[in-house]
Amino acid sequence: MVGSRMFGVLVDGVKTNILAPFADMLNHKLPKQTAWNYVQAESGFAIESLTEIPQGAEVFDSYGRKCNSRYLLNYGFVIPDNP
């Protein structure tokens, strides 16, 4: 369960895994709509949009291109007709 909620980021130049409350609540969608990272100046985790997102629209993250067995094992969902 923790693995599906971890985010790999650089903190002070060191790659580490963090838990970011609510960040894992974004649903999956391709192509990638957001990027996330640790912002040193703010001492915090940030998600930013890569495209314009209309007000009131759902914000998606991409878990990458994977087979359904990986999606199920790592994130708890499958995609119908996943190529």
GIJO-V380862 format. One record per pair of residues at least 6 apart in sequence whose ideal C-beta (glycine too) atoms are under 7 Angstrom apart, sorted by the first residue. I is the first residue (numbers start at 0). J is the second residue. Records with the same first field share a line. If there is no record, write none. Layout:
I = J + J
//
This chain:
2 = 73
3 = 23 + 73 + 74 + 75
4 = 18 + 23
5 = 16 + 18
6 = 16 + 17 + 19 + 22 + 35 + 44
7 = 14 + 16
8 = 15 + 17 + 36 + 37
9 = 37
10 = 37
17 = 44
19 = 44
22 = 35 + 44 + 46
25 = 58 + 59 + 60
26 = 57 + 59
27 = 59 + 60 + 61 + 62
28 = 59 + 61
29 = 61 + 64
31 = 49 + 61
32 = 48 + 49 + 50 + 58 + 59 + 61
33 = 46 + 47 + 48 + 49 + 58 + 59 + 60
34 = 47 + 49
35 = 44 + 45 + 46
36 = 45
37 = 44
38 = 45
52 = 58
62 = 70 + 74
66 = 81
67 = 77 + 78 + 81
70 = 76 + 77 + 78
71 = 77
//
